[in-house]
Structures are given as C-alpha cells and as structure tokens.
Amino acid sequence: MLAFCTGVGWLLRGLPGALVALLAASIPCTLIVVVVTALFREWQANAVAQAAIHGAVAAAVAITAKTSWTIAGPIYRGGARWRVLLIGAAAFGLYVGLGVPAIYVLLGAALVGAFLPVRTK
C-alpha cells in the first residue's frame, strides 16, 4: 500500500509528491500503533478493553476468511475444487500444525500450484 501511494505521488508531483504521499500514508498508522502499544499494559487489566480486543480479533478472522474465499472462490467454482481444497488444507496444516513459517508455506503453495495440473471441463 505504501508503495502504491508513493508511486501515485511520484506520478502526480515527482519526488515531493512521493515523499508527501509516503508520509501521509505512514505517519497516521505509525502514531496509532505507538499509542495502542503504550496503552496495552493498561488494557490488559481492563475487562471492557479485553472484550473489545477479542471482538476485533474475531472480526479480523472473519474478514480474512471472506477475503480468502473472494480470492479462491472463482477458482473453486471453475472446476478446480480438489486443487483448492488440497493446497488450502496442506497450507493450513503446515502453518498451524507444523509451524512452518508463512513465507515458506506461500512459496511452496505457489510452486505446487504452478505445477499441479488443472483439469478444465
């Protein structure tokens, strides 16, 4: 996202535009992270804050699942059901069950996906 913002700034106004776009996209997020991190100790003892954090985590999981389906859905409906299920289950098992780092799981899934034949109807 930062690269996109910086690129748009570069295209519109050159180096000054790229710098302004980069700072405008990164400083607010950075400040929010710093404030939340500073308040985290206080929030650990607060039941309301903990409930809010748990709700936010649940929502993040739901959004991630929906985004995953948005990406995989057309492939799944296009006839590659077993391919999607096999790669997805293997990636989940490697990451969650065996603790393989996410980057290795993604690279491995990309290699398998590139060489696993797709049956077209």
N, C-alpha and C positions, 0 to 999 in steps of 0.2 A: 504494500500500500504506500509506503514511504517512497519507494522508487517510482511508482506511478505519479504521485503528487509532484515529486521533484522533476520528473520528465515533462509533465504538463507545464510546470513553472518555467522550465528551460525553453520549451517550445514557444510559450507566450512572451516571456520577457528576458530570455537568456540567463546568464549567471545570477543576476539579482533576483529574478523570478524563481529560479531553482532554490536559492537559499531561503527566500521568504516562504515558499511552499513547504520546504522541508521543515523549517522551524514551526510554521503554523500547524503542520500535521503532527509533529512530535512533542512539542512542549506541553500542550494541554494533557496529553496522555501520561507523560512523564510526571507531571505535577500530581495527577490523580493517583498514580502508583505510589509516589512518595508519601502522600497524605494517608492513603489506606494502609501502607506498611507501618507508618508511625502510629496509627490508631489501632493496629491489630492486637497489641497486648491488652488494650482496654476492652476491645470487643470480645476477647476470649472469655472474659468473666461475665459478659452481658448476655443473658438468655435471649433477649429480643434480637440482638445482633447475630447471635449464632443461628437462630431460626431464619433470619433473613439470608445469611450466607448459605445455609442448607437449601433454601428455596432457590437461590441464584444458581447453585451448583446443579440442582435438578433441572432447572430451565436450560442451563448450558448443555447438559447431556441430551435433552430433548432437541435442542436446536442442532446439535452435532449429528444426531440420528437422522433428523429431517434433511439436513444438508447432504449427508451420505446417501440417503435414498434419492434425492434430487439428482445426484451425480450418477448413481448406479442404476436407477430405475429404467431409463431408456435402454440400457444395455441388457438389463434383466428381461424386460418385456420384448426385446428384439430377438429372443431365442437363445441367448447365452446364459440361461438360468443356472446351469450347473457350474459354469465357469465363474460366474459372480459369487455363487454360494461357496464354492471350493476355495477360491482366492480369499474371500472375506473371512471364512472360518479359519483358514490357515493363518492369516494375518492376525486375527484376534487371538488365536491360540499361542502364536509365537510371542506376541507382545504382552498379553496378560498372563498366560500360563508359564511361559519360559523366561520372560523378562528381557527378550531381545530388544535392543534399542529401536525406537520408531524409525529412524533413518534407514536402518538395515532392513526392517520389515518392508518399508516403502520401496526401497531399491530392489529387494527380492521379488516383491509382488509385481513391480514393473517388468522385471526380466521374465517372470513366469507368464505374465500377461502378453508380453511380446512374442513368446514362443509357443504358448498354448494355443492350439488351433481353435478357431471359431467356426462352428457349424452354421451355415446360413441356410435358410429354408427356401 
